[in-house]
Amino acid sequence: MTDKEIIDKLTSLKGIGKAKAEALVEEGFNTVQKIQQASIEELTAVNGISEQIATSIKTQLASEPKEKTAEEKQEKTKKGQSTAAKKETTKKPSAPKMKSKEEPTDRKKEPVEPVEPVEDETASVYEVKKKATLSDELKQQLQIREQIKQRTPTFLREEWFRYKRIPKNWRRPDGLHSKMRINLKYRQNRVRVGFRGPKTVRGLHPSGFEEIMVYNVKDLESIDPGRQAARIGSSVGTKKRMAIEEKAKELEIRLLNKRRE
């Protein structure tokens, strides 16, 4: 390794500049192996190298592989040449390959019994969700509402990005100097009537059902299974919820927030 290479190597270490690297090379530490073998006292004798820098160099170069000397390289090449010569002398001529005898084809193949797949009883069976009985006009209106919803932007509060205390939820802009209130260009979108869906399907579930809140089993009796679906209230307990689910299954009423088993 040349002096330039060892200087580049030392400058790549943390806390070592070009001046300190040149000072180490001038003092005789022109290889990584010499620096690894040197003690901290020997390194601190170099001008500009403190005890802290010396320990840092030692720790950073500890993981580096030791360089091999020229004598070790020559011995390795000699060993490689001698082993190659031995292989050439001891190499024997390869014997001709013998053809394997053909196996008789008269053997009868034993029939393989088909393995029947074992059904997992614990696997949950997918239940098809009940559809609402809708007219063609209502189905078309639901599609229009979905298209309007896809192009409707997210309405954010005025100057929500400027102050941390202002939340993002929508509030109507007001104030004499509000640029958003007077509809100046490049301001964010405001809530307008044009973003609203068709009136006939307003308030319906995406499936087309009309949502009815249910708090007990008796509330299910007034529900029309064809056009209405039940949603269990959040205050209902587990025991009453299970009774509502069983009754809804019996009456073929769709539950919008059914428990996952």
N, C-alpha and C positions, 0 to 999 in steps of 0.2 A: 504493500500500500504506500503510495507516494505521499509527500508532505501536503500537497494540495488536497488529496482525498481525505487524509486524517483531519485537516482543518475544516473541510466541509462537514465531516462526520461530527466533529466537536461542536461546531456552530449550530447543528441541528438539535443539540441537546438544550434543555430548558436552563436558562440562566447563564449561558456561555456565549460571549460575543467573539468577533474575529480577533480582537487584540489578545484576549485571554487564550484563545486557541493557538495563536502564533507563539505566545510566550511558553506554552506547554511543549510545543514542537521544538523550540529553540533549546529548551532545557533537556531534551533527549527523549521526551515522551511522544515519539513519532509513530507508535502503533497502539492499537486498542489493547493488545496483550500486556504491554508495558504499563499502561495506566491501570489495568485490572490487577496486576501483581504489585504495584506500588502501594505504599502505605499512605495514610492521610497526612502524616508529618512530612513525607517527601513531596507530596503535592502542594502542601501549604508553603513550602520553601520557594515555590515559583512566585514571581512578582504578580500581584493582583488576584491570587487564588486564596480565598479565606477557607476556614475550616468547614463552614456551611456549604460552600460551593464544592469543596473537595468531596464531602460525603454525598452531595447530590450527583456528582459525576460518577462516583463509584456505584451508587444504587442504580443509576440509569444504564450504565454499561454492564451491570451484573447479568442481565438477561442476554447480552450479546454472545454469540458463539466465539470461542477462542480461535485465533488465527493459527494456521499451521505454518511451521517454518519450512524453509526450502529443503532442508535435509529430510524432513518427514514426507514432503511431497515426492522427493526422489525415491525414497524407500517404497512408497505406495505404488509408484509407476513400475519399479522393478518387480514387486510382488505380483502386480497385474500381468506383466509380461511373462513371468515364470509360470504362473497358473495357466495362461493361455497356451504356452508351449507344451505343458504337461497334458492338457486336454487334447491337443492335436496328436501327440504320440500315443496316447492310450485309447484313441478313438478306434473302435472296431467296425469292420464292414457290416452293414445292416443285413440281416438274414432275410431271404425272400418270404413274403407273407404267404401263409397257407390259406387256401380257400376253405371256408367253413362248409361243412356238409349241410346239404339242404335237409330241412326237417320234413318229415312226412306230413302230407296234407290230409291224410285219412282220419286224423284225430277229430272226434266229434266235440263241438263246442257246447259247453254246458249252458243251459238257458239261464239268463239272469232275471231274477224275480224283480218286478218293478216295485220301487219304494213309494208307498202312498204318503202324500204330504200330511203332516199332523196339523190340524187346525188349532189355533191359539184361542182358547175360550175367553181369555182375559182381554183380547183385542176389542176395542170399542167399534161398534157398527155405526157407520155414518147414516144419520137420519136426514132425509130430504126435508128442507124447510118448506112450510106451507106457503103457497102463493095467494095473493089477494085476487079476488074476482073483480076485475076492472073492465070497464068498457074501452073500446079502441080509442076514443077521444081522450080519456084519462091517461092511458098509456102514452099517447103522443105528447100530452102536456107534461108528463113526468120526464120524458126525454128532452123536451125543451128546457125544463127547469135544470136538468143536469148540464146541458150545454151552457146555460147562463151562469151556473155556479163555477164551471171550469174557467170561464174568462173573467169572473169577478175578482178584482184585486183584494189584497188584504188591507183593510182600513185601519190606519194607525192614527194615534192622537197627534195633534199639532205640537211640533218641537219636542217629540219624545226622545230624540237623539241628543238633545242639547243638555238636558238636566237629568241627573240620576233619579231625582225624586218624582219625575213625571212617568207614570206607567204607559204601556203601549196601547191599552184598551181605548176604544174609540170614544171621543167626546166631540160634540159639535163645536167648531171654532167660533170664537167670539172676540170682541175687542175692536176698537176703532182702527188700530193700525195692523190688524191681522191680514197678512197677504193671502192666506189660505181661505179666509172668509170671502174676500172679494174676487176669488177665482183667478189669481194671476197664473201665468204660465210657469212650467217646471215645478209647480207645487204638487204634493201628493193628492191622490184621489179622495173625494168626499163621498159620503153615503148619499145616494140619490135614488129616486123612484125607478129610474131606468135599469138598475141592477136587480130589481125585484122579480121573482118568478111569477108564473101564471096564477091567477086567483083561485081557480078550481082545485089546484093541488097544493095550495099553501097550507103548511102545517102538517102535511102527511109524512110518514116515514119513507125512506128511500125505496122500501119494498112496495109501497102503495097503501099500506095499512094506516088506519087512523089509530093513534095511540090512546089507550085508556089506562089510567092509573088504577092499580088494584092493591088493596090492603088486607083483604080477607077472602075466604072462599065464596062468600055470598055475592061479592062484587062481580064474579065471573058470569053470574046468571043473566045479567043485562047486556052482555057483549054479543055482537053479531060476528060469528067466526069467519064470514065471507069477506067483510070489509073492515073489521076492527081487530086489533091485536092488544094484548095486555102487557103492561110493564109494572112489575112489582115494586112497591115503594121501598125506599132505602131504610125506613124505620121498622120494616117487618123482620121478625126473628127467623131463625133457621127452621124451627119446628113448623111454624105457620107457612113458611115459604115452601117446604116440602109438600104440605097439604095442598097448597095452591097449584103447584106443578102437577101433582097427580090428578087433580080435578080438571086442569086445563088440558091435559092429555086425554082425559075421558071425553071432554066436550069438543076436542079437536080445535082448541084455541091456541094460536101461536103466542109464545112468550118471547118478548124482545130481549130480556135480560135473564135468560135461563142459566142456572148453575152448570159449570163444566164438571163432568164426572171424572 
